[in-house]
Amino acid sequence: MGIRKSKAQQPRQAVIRARTVFFMIRHSEGLMSSVWDLK
């Protein structure tokens, strides 16, 4: 049962990780653009 649970959770974790990375990149880009606007 534990193995089945971990296998089912793996794809979800990958999606969350990819989403987090995407948001981090997007957020950092927004920060950079705002910094350039200030300059």
C-alpha positions as CSV (number, residue, x, y, z in Angstrom):
1,M,0.0,0.0,0.0
2,G,2.9,2.4,0.8
3,I,4.6,1.7,-2.5
4,R,1.3,2.4,-4.4
5,K,0.8,5.6,-2.4
6,S,4.3,6.9,-3.1
7,K,4.0,6.1,-6.9
8,A,0.7,8.0,-7.0
9,Q,2.3,11.0,-5.2
10,Q,5.4,11.2,-7.4
11,P,3.7,12.8,-10.5
12,R,1.9,15.3,-8.3
13,Q,5.2,16.3,-6.6
14,A,6.8,16.8,-10.0
15,V,3.9,19.0,-11.1
16,I,4.2,21.1,-7.9
17,R,8.0,21.3,-8.3
18,A,7.7,22.4,-11.9
19,R,5.0,24.9,-11.0
20,T,7.1,26.3,-8.1
21,V,10.1,26.7,-10.4
22,F,7.9,28.4,-13.0
23,F,6.5,30.9,-10.5
24,M,10.0,31.5,-9.1
25,I,11.4,32.3,-12.6
26,R,8.3,34.5,-13.4
27,H,8.6,36.3,-10.0
28,S,12.4,36.9,-10.5
29,E,11.7,38.3,-14.0
30,G,9.1,40.6,-12.6
31,L,11.6,41.8,-9.9
32,M,14.2,42.4,-12.5
33,S,11.9,44.4,-14.7
34,S,10.8,46.5,-11.7
35,V,14.4,47.1,-10.7
36,W,15.2,48.2,-14.3
37,D,12.1,50.5,-14.2
38,L,13.4,52.1,-11.0
39,K,16.8,52.7,-12.6
